[in-house]
Amino acid sequence: MKSIQIRTADEILKGALEGWWVEFEPIAPKECALTVTDLDTVEALGTEGEITLSRHLPCTLKRPFSFDALEAAISGTPLSKGKRLVFSGNRAFLDGTPLALSDLEFRLLSLLEKSSEEHPLHPKELSLALFSRERTSNQINVYIRYLRKKTDLPGKERLIHTLRGRGFYLKNER
């Protein structure tokens, strides 16, 4: 049975964790009974599998933390060090923040993840992969613009780049 117990006096943290759980629960391991304890406001239970958070005390995750770090702590998988964009199941996280993407935007971003400056993806390739037929390059440009609106963060380098006449690629390093 999947469940979460959030132990904190910090209402903002509690709300953020509850919102994350709504999204994470469908892809959580089947027997995920999770206890998250904020050591800055309450004492640890000391139970097996308890995830502890703190700004100053020894703990599982130092605050502030990203949700991909929390998911990595739950699943025991290492974080994708050095990557800004991380995929987890059918979700994408940019700098630890979940992206609200349509199915088509998610598939397009997944395709672009496999690109590089040396091997950009041409709009015709993207169109065939997304729609199983060639569409106008303007349609791909529109979806690239939608993704850029969601991924271009103030003070951060642009994630999706264009090479004129060649296509698009992701620059996914921190």
N, C-alpha and C positions, 0 to 999 in steps of 0.2 A: 504494500500500500504506500502511495506517495503522500508525504505530509511535510509541513515545515512548522517549526516553532521558532519564533523570532523573539529573542529576549533582549530588550533595550528600553531605555527611557527616552531615547531620541526619536521623536515622532517623525521627523523627516527621513531618518534612516529606515525606520519601520515601514513607512509608506513606499519608499524606493524598493525595499526588499520584497514587499507584498506585490508590487507591480511587476518586478522581475519574475517572481514565482509564477504568476499567471501565464507569462510567456514561456518559462522554462519547464513547468510541470509536464506538458505533453511530451517533451523529449527527454525528461529525467529518467534515470534508471528505474526499473520496475519497483524495486524495494528501497526507494529513496525516502527514508525518514530522517529529515534534516533538522538539526538544532543549530541556530546561528545566535551566538552570544556576543554582545557588545561589552567587552571588559571595562570600558571607560564608564559604564553606568550600572552594571550588575556583575555579580560574581559568577564564575564558570561553574557548570554542573559537574564537570569532570567525566562526562559520559563518552563512550566510544563514538567516534565520528562527529563529535561536536566541533563546529567551526567557530573559532574565536576571532574577534576583531578588536583592534586597539590602535590608538595613535602612538602610545608610548610603551606599553607593556609587551612582553614576549607573547606572540599569538600566531594563529594560522595565517591571517591576512592583516597587513598594516593598513590603517585608514589614512587617506582615502584609497580605495581599491576599485578595480574595474570589475564588471560582471563576468568578463571572460576569465579573470583571475579567480573569481568565486567558483565558476563552473569547472575550472581546472582543478581547484581544490576538492571539489565534490567527486569528479571523475578520476582524479589522480593523474590526469594527463598534463604534460608540460605546456606552458603558454607558448604561443608562437612568437618567440623573442624576435625583436627587430621588425615585426610586421605591424603596419597600422591597421590593415584590413584582415579580419579573421572570420572564417566561416565556421559555424557550429550548427550542425543539422541543417534545417532550412532557414537559418537566420544568419545575418551578417552583422558584424560589430566593427565600428570604426573608432579607433583609439579607446576601446572598451565600452563604447556606447552603442546600443542596438540601433540599427537603421530601420526605419519604417519603409519597406519596399513592396511594390506590387510584385506579383509572380514574374512578370516580364522583366522588370528592373533587376530582380534577384538573378534571373538566368543570364541577363546581359552582363551584370557585374561578375558573375561566376566565369563567363567566357573571357572577359577582360583580364581576370586574374591570371590566366595562362599566357597573356601577352607580355611583351617586353619592348624596350626601345629598339632593339635589334629586330624584333619580330612583331610589329604592330598588326592588329586585325583590321582588315579593310572592311568598309561598310557592307560590301557585297557578301563577304564571308559571314559577317554578323547576321545579316538579313537571312541568309540560307540557314544558318544554325537556329535562329529564333523563329522564323516563319515557314521554314521548309520550302521557301521560294524566294526569288530575288524581289525586293521592294525598292522603292526609291531611296537613295541615300539620305534624303531629307527626313524620312521616318526614323532612321537610325540616329541622325543628328538630334532629333527631337528627344528621343529617349536618353541619349547621352547628356543633353541639357538637363533633363529631369534628374538624372543621377548626379550631375555636378551640383545642382541646387542642394542635394542632400549630403554630398560628401565634401564640398569645398568649405573648410572651416576657417574662421578668422585666425590669422597668425600661423596657419599651417600651410605647408606646400600642397599644391593641387594634387589630387590623387589620379585623376584621369587626364591624360595628355593626348594631344593631336599632333601627328606628323603629316603635314599637308601632302595630299596626293597618295599617302601610304596607308593611313588608318589611325587607330586609337590604341593606347596601351596604358597600363597601370604602373605607377611608380609607388611601390608598396613598402618602402623601407621607412623606418623611423628616423 
